[in-house]
Amino acid sequence: MTLVNIVVILVVIGLVMWLINTYIPMAGAIKSLLNIVVFVVVLIWVLQTFGLIGAILGLKIPPLK
């Protein structure tokens, strides 16, 4: 996976989260929880993609191809 692919994926995720936060009405607590969960999942994926962390026991995030 190239750096360009990773940047494009991060931009798409950011755009989707912005659209969800802007146009889908939901309680503030649910919105905050959704943002935190997405951030943590994306952070773990990026760290695994760059090889900074290994696989987390019981958690397998498949690589995007």
C-alpha positions as CSV (number, residue, x, y, z in Angstrom):
1,M,0.0,0.0,0.0
2,T,1.5,3.3,-1.0
3,L,1.5,6.5,0.9
4,V,-0.9,8.1,-1.6
5,N,-3.4,5.3,-1.0
6,I,-3.2,5.8,2.8
7,V,-3.7,9.6,2.4
8,V,-6.7,9.1,0.1
9,I,-8.3,6.6,2.5
10,L,-7.8,9.1,5.4
11,V,-9.3,11.9,3.4
12,V,-12.3,9.8,2.5
13,I,-12.8,8.7,6.1
14,G,-12.6,12.3,7.2
15,L,-15.1,13.4,4.5
16,V,-17.5,10.7,5.5
17,M,-17.2,11.6,9.2
18,W,-17.8,15.3,8.4
19,L,-20.9,14.4,6.3
20,I,-22.2,12.3,9.2
21,N,-21.5,14.9,11.8
22,T,-23.0,17.7,9.7
23,Y,-26.1,16.1,8.1
24,I,-27.3,13.3,10.4
25,P,-29.0,14.6,13.5
26,M,-28.0,12.7,16.6
27,A,-27.4,13.4,20.3
28,G,-24.1,15.0,21.2
29,A,-23.0,12.0,23.3
30,I,-23.6,9.6,20.5
31,K,-21.7,11.8,18.0
32,S,-18.8,12.1,20.3
33,L,-18.7,8.4,20.9
34,L,-18.8,7.7,17.2
35,N,-16.0,10.1,16.5
36,I,-13.8,8.5,19.2
37,V,-14.4,5.0,18.0
38,V,-13.6,5.9,14.4
39,F,-10.5,7.8,15.5
40,V,-9.2,4.9,17.5
41,V,-9.9,2.3,14.7
42,V,-8.2,4.5,12.1
43,L,-5.2,5.2,14.4
44,I,-4.7,1.4,15.0
45,W,-5.0,0.8,11.3
46,V,-2.4,3.5,10.4
47,L,0.0,2.2,13.1
48,Q,-0.4,-1.4,11.9
49,T,0.0,-0.2,8.2
50,F,3.3,1.5,9.0
51,G,4.5,-1.5,11.1
52,L,4.7,0.5,14.4
53,I,2.5,-2.0,16.2
54,G,1.8,-5.6,15.6
55,A,-1.4,-7.4,15.6
56,I,-3.6,-6.9,18.6
57,L,-4.7,-10.1,20.2
58,G,-8.3,-10.8,19.3
59,L,-8.5,-7.8,17.0
60,K,-7.8,-8.2,13.3
61,I,-8.3,-5.3,11.0
62,P,-7.9,-6.5,7.4
63,P,-5.7,-4.5,5.1
64,L,-7.4,-2.5,2.4
65,K,-6.4,-3.5,-1.1
